[in-house]
């Protein structure tokens, strides 16, 4: 993540060093691999080859692709499933003629150089990078047959709700980096931002995806009727916030800077997500399945979160790498000390959702 104009913008650690996203994203990769059979099912049962029309090019986009290698695994799973569908329908000759165009999309601050350097050399598709926020339009009208996003498009907000950043507001989220242990009013602000962002997201994709095209999402969620404070991902983020507060109390980072930091994420429930899609009306829910979410060991989880947030913390607080070492060493220690609170009692699920454009 990075910070621009007082807004936190999602952007993982680039490069290929010890704390880069590419070396610390096995947690997200496991979610993609767990969904492989659901992707196969989605394409075999729900994708109509007729929507390709006279074109011999299948176009797929990965939104929030980051720097690899996870995006390459996801894209190959989709291409394999399309080729299998062609063979199952007795159109193997057509599958041999079919060409694939993969669009890798992420925010402009993403390390696309690292992404392109690590592209699989034996890939069976033409690759293109598409910089820009997926909360708005980034592709031409009706240009995509399949959209994929894992751990990006659903839970990441376009911005932090302005009210929770306002010192004069009664919902100022002072001293916290997330919403899960805040007042109900703060939670409602994040929920409202999520609903607004998803409406904009679905409207944008409805313009870009062909009629009958599919969208597959894999994202961390919380079970229906579960409090935000009881979800595993929120418990870990709250604990990380306590580490930053410890650093502020020691004078190593600014309290003012800490008060100005809120991570722009919201973890929805299946019921909430279904409601947003139905209210939008431009997509049907074809598949919605809950899967157990991995709970990485403290050392792995610490490195995973550092790979996703370390750069944002470094820039926001204006600190050196050594202080990040201290923060995340403390975070790992607290994860180990509070294992029963974080690991045993935290609800952890991933949702796999398949949408079809109907209007």
Secondary structure, DSSP 8 states (H G I E B T S, - for coil): -EEETTEEE-----SSSTT-GGGS-HHHHHHHHHTHHHHHHHHHHH--GGGGTT--EEEEEEET-TTSSHHHHHHHHHHHHHHHHHHHTT-HHHHHH-EEEEEEEE-TTS-HHHHHHTS-TT-SSEEEEEES-TTS--S-TT-EEEEEEESSTTTB-SS--GGGG-TTSTT--TT-SSSTTS-HHHHHHHHHHHHHHHHHHHHHHHHHEEEEEEEEEEEEE--TT--GGGBHHHHHHHHHHHHHHHHHHTTSS-HHHHHT----B----HHHHHHHHHHH-SEEEEEEEEEE-----HHHHHHHHHHHHHHHHHHHHT--HHHHHHHHHHHHHHHHHTHIIIIIT-B-EEEEEEEEE--
